[in-house]
Amino acid sequence: MRVKANGININYQIDGPEGAPWLAFSNSLATNLSMWDEQVAALKKSFRILRYDQRGHGGTEATDGRYNFDLLVADVAALFDALSIKRAHFAGISMGGMTALAFAQRHPQRVDRLIPCDCGPASSPASAQQWEERIAIAEKQGMEPLVDATARRWFPPEFIEAHPDVFQRACEMIRKTPVKGFIGCAGALANYDLRPELAGIKAPTLLIVGTKDATVPGIKAINAAVPGSKVAELEGAGHLSNLEQPANFTRALQDFLAAH
């Protein structure tokens, strides 16, 4: 399904019964809403689930130039408005996790429970430089040279060996990401800082992270800053922990959403 929101056509999918509590999922860079298939299959009896493709990803329109999290958050707010969603639980991974945090900062009244996963609170000079290098490759050569290296950063080597199908699925999502969308969102990741407003987040917050992911220090920093937040560590998982350990990821999410 597509809807015009914040000036672009946004691709989205809704599963689950009408009248159930809303649960929104936001995808990571160079993926699309299908990354949440396993979670939706497990949770769609209990929740009305909204998945959408971030700007420039999947079936959502790609605009020129670099994006920032203000823009990505405005996309979500406009999508919620277009679909008459007043309030939702909000989960996101990597870039989607930062989007979830930023959305909770800007629109606290619209977030019930917050689940940012495998993400960090701010860019650093080192990470900014890495993004600039990847942006330069995408501009000159397209997505293909980034496919293998990106997917190998996402998963530990032993997982890739044991689950080549998941690795190939991830490679295909990267390969199909529009160059404009990758450059736009990589630009947002190269230059952001959510730290000043983390202490103001009031929504009950669960941070999910794979223990082999480079974002572990970032997750710990967010945990220290967001009052009352909790961390669920998925032992041995890498960056896209929901694809790598779908059952454990979904259980952590389910337990958190069921808690009172």
C-alpha distance (Angstrom), angle and dihedral (degrees) to the residues before:
residue distance angle dihedral
M1 . . .
R2 3.78 . .
V3 3.78 131.5 .
K4 3.80 133.1 -180.0
A5 3.81 108.8 -114.3
N6 3.80 131.2 156.2
G7 3.79 89.3 0.5
I8 3.83 97.5 -56.8
N9 3.79 138.2 83.8
I10 3.81 107.4 -104.3
N11 3.80 120.3 -160.2
Y12 3.80 114.2 -141.4
Q13 3.78 143.0 159.2
I14 3.81 130.2 -150.5
D15 3.82 123.9 -156.9
G16 3.77 132.8 172.5
P17 3.79 136.3 46.5
E18 3.79 124.1 -43.0
G19 3.79 111.4 -108.6
A20 3.83 94.3 29.8
P21 3.84 116.5 120.3
W22 3.81 113.0 -80.9
L23 3.81 119.0 -110.6
A24 3.83 117.5 -174.9
F25 3.82 125.1 -161.3
S26 3.82 124.1 -159.6
N27 3.82 120.6 -162.3
S28 3.79 130.7 -132.0
L29 3.79 127.5 -114.7
A30 3.83 114.8 -67.2
T31 3.83 94.3 12.3
N32 3.80 134.2 89.8
L33 3.79 138.4 -140.9
S34 3.82 91.6 -78.3
M35 3.83 87.6 76.5
W36 3.83 86.0 81.0
D37 3.84 96.7 53.8
E38 3.81 95.4 112.8
Q39 3.81 93.7 46.9
V40 3.80 92.4 48.3
A41 3.81 92.4 49.0
A42 3.81 89.9 53.7
L43 3.81 98.5 41.5
K44 3.79 106.8 33.4
K45 3.81 94.8 94.9
S46 3.81 90.8 60.3
F47 3.81 102.6 35.0
R48 3.77 142.3 40.9
I49 3.80 96.8 -124.4
L50 3.80 125.8 -154.1
R51 3.80 118.3 -166.9
Y52 3.77 121.5 177.4
D53 3.80 138.4 174.9
Q54 3.79 113.1 -114.2
R55 3.81 116.7 -120.3
G56 3.80 110.8 -65.1
H57 3.81 93.3 11.8
G58 3.81 132.7 105.2
G59 3.79 109.4 -25.1
T60 3.81 96.1 -17.1
E61 3.78 118.7 108.7
A62 3.82 118.1 -97.5
T63 3.79 116.6 -139.0
D64 3.81 125.4 -163.2
G65 3.80 125.6 -97.9
R66 3.77 132.7 23.4
Y67 3.77 122.1 -40.4
N68 3.80 129.2 -147.9
F69 3.78 133.5 -157.6
D70 3.81 92.1 -100.5
L71 3.80 87.0 62.8
L72 3.83 94.5 44.1
V73 3.82 90.0 49.2
A74 3.81 91.1 48.1
D75 3.82 87.7 54.0
V76 3.83 90.4 55.9
A77 3.82 93.7 46.0
A78 3.82 90.7 50.0
L79 3.81 91.1 46.9
F80 3.82 90.7 50.7
D81 3.82 88.7 50.0
A82 3.82 92.8 48.3
L83 3.81 90.6 51.6
S84 3.84 94.7 40.4
I85 3.82 92.9 -117.9
K86 3.79 107.8 157.1
R87 3.79 97.6 177.4
A88 3.80 137.6 1.6
H89 3.77 145.6 169.2
F90 3.80 103.7 -104.0
A91 3.82 125.5 -150.0
G92 3.79 126.8 174.1
I93 3.78 138.0 164.1
S94 3.81 127.4 -139.6
M95 3.84 104.7 -34.0
G96 3.81 86.8 9.0
G97 3.81 88.9 54.2
M98 3.80 91.1 54.2
T99 3.81 88.5 46.9
A100 3.82 89.6 52.8
L101 3.82 92.1 49.8
A102 3.80 92.7 46.6
F103 3.82 90.8 46.9
A104 3.82 90.6 52.3
Q105 3.81 89.0 50.7
R106 3.82 94.6 50.1
H107 3.82 99.7 34.2
P108 3.82 107.3 27.4
Q109 3.81 93.1 159.2
R110 3.82 90.8 60.1
V111 3.83 97.5 54.9
D112 3.78 121.4 80.3
R113 3.83 102.8 174.4
L114 3.78 123.7 -0.4
I115 3.82 126.6 -144.2
P116 3.83 113.3 179.8
C117 3.83 110.9 176.6
D118 3.81 135.6 -165.1
C119 3.80 93.5 -10.0
G120 3.81 141.3 119.8
P121 3.81 136.8 -130.5
A122 3.83 99.0 -124.1
S123 3.79 144.8 0.6
S124 3.81 118.6 -104.1
P125 3.82 130.7 -150.4
A126 3.83 88.4 -104.0
S127 3.82 94.7 49.7
A128 3.82 91.1 44.1
Q129 3.80 89.9 55.2
Q130 3.83 91.3 50.1
W131 3.81 90.5 51.4
E132 3.80 91.4 48.8
E133 3.81 89.4 53.3
R134 3.81 91.7 50.1
I135 3.81 91.8 46.0
A136 3.82 89.6 52.6
I137 3.84 90.9 51.9
A138 3.82 92.0 48.8
E139 3.81 91.9 48.1
K140 3.81 93.1 50.7
Q141 3.81 103.4 33.1
G142 3.80 109.2 14.4
M143 3.80 125.4 -125.7
E144 3.81 101.5 -50.2
P145 3.85 97.7 84.2
L146 3.84 89.0 51.7
V147 3.81 97.6 50.1
D148 3.80 103.8 84.5
A149 3.81 97.7 34.9
T150 3.82 92.2 48.8
A151 3.81 94.7 48.4
R152 3.82 90.2 47.5
R153 3.80 89.8 54.7
W154 3.79 89.3 53.1
F155 3.82 98.8 54.4
P156 3.82 134.3 38.9
P157 3.85 113.2 -112.2
E158 3.80 94.0 -113.1
F159 3.82 90.5 55.1
I160 3.81 91.8 50.7
E161 3.79 89.5 52.0
A162 3.81 93.5 48.8
H163 3.82 96.7 40.5
P164 3.82 109.5 32.8
D165 3.82 89.5 157.5
V166 3.83 92.9 63.0
F167 3.80 90.3 44.6
Q168 3.82 91.2 51.8
R169 3.79 91.2 46.7
A170 3.81 89.1 54.3
C171 3.82 91.4 46.9
E172 3.80 89.8 53.2
M173 3.82 92.3 52.2
I174 3.82 90.7 51.2
R175 3.81 91.9 46.3
K176 3.82 92.1 52.2
T177 3.81 95.6 47.9
P178 3.82 110.2 114.8
V179 3.82 110.6 -112.6
K180 3.82 91.0 -131.3
G181 3.79 90.8 53.2
F182 3.79 93.0 47.7
I183 3.81 92.3 49.4
G184 3.81 92.0 45.7
C185 3.81 95.2 50.4
A186 3.82 94.4 38.4
G187 3.80 85.5 55.9
A188 3.81 89.1 56.8
L189 3.82 91.0 49.8
A190 3.81 91.4 49.1
N191 3.78 93.0 59.3
Y192 3.80 121.1 29.4
D193 3.79 139.4 112.5
L194 3.80 120.8 -171.6
R195 3.83 94.6 166.4
P196 3.82 100.3 98.5
E197 3.82 93.7 64.1
L198 3.82 102.2 33.6
A199 3.81 92.6 97.8
G200 3.81 89.3 58.0
I201 3.82 95.2 60.3
K202 3.80 107.5 115.2
A203 3.81 100.7 176.9
P204 3.82 116.4 105.2
T205 3.81 101.7 -99.0
L206 3.80 133.7 -155.5
L207 3.80 118.9 -174.2
I208 3.81 114.6 -157.8
V209 3.82 119.3 -164.5
G210 3.78 139.0 165.8
T211 3.81 110.9 -122.1
K212 3.83 90.5 -132.1
D213 3.81 93.5 51.6
A214 3.80 121.3 110.6
T215 3.82 89.2 -133.2
V216 3.84 94.2 70.4
P217 3.86 92.3 102.8
G218 3.82 89.5 46.6
I219 3.80 92.0 50.6
K220 3.82 89.6 49.6
A221 3.81 90.1 51.2
I222 3.81 91.1 50.8
N223 3.81 90.0 46.8
A224 3.83 90.5 52.6
A225 3.82 91.0 50.3
V226 3.83 104.0 41.5
P227 3.81 109.4 75.3
G228 3.82 113.8 -118.0
S229 3.82 94.3 -2.3
K230 3.80 119.7 151.9
V231 3.81 132.5 -151.3
A232 3.82 127.4 -138.8
E233 3.81 111.6 -165.2
L234 3.81 118.6 -157.7
E235 3.79 104.8 -149.4
G236 3.80 113.1 -125.2
A237 3.81 96.3 -1.4
G238 3.79 123.0 131.9
H239 3.80 132.1 -151.0
L240 3.81 103.2 -50.2
S241 3.77 93.8 47.1
N242 3.82 94.1 165.7
L243 3.83 90.7 61.3
E244 3.78 93.7 41.3
Q245 3.80 99.8 46.2
P246 3.82 104.0 16.0
A247 3.81 95.8 164.1
N248 3.83 95.1 48.4
F249 3.80 92.1 42.9
T250 3.80 92.6 49.3
R251 3.81 92.1 46.3
A252 3.82 91.6 53.5
L253 3.80 89.7 49.0
Q254 3.80 93.6 45.3
D255 3.82 94.1 48.8
F256 3.80 90.6 49.8
L257 3.80 94.4 48.5
A258 3.83 91.5 46.6
A259 3.83 94.2 50.1
H260 3.79 118.6 99.8
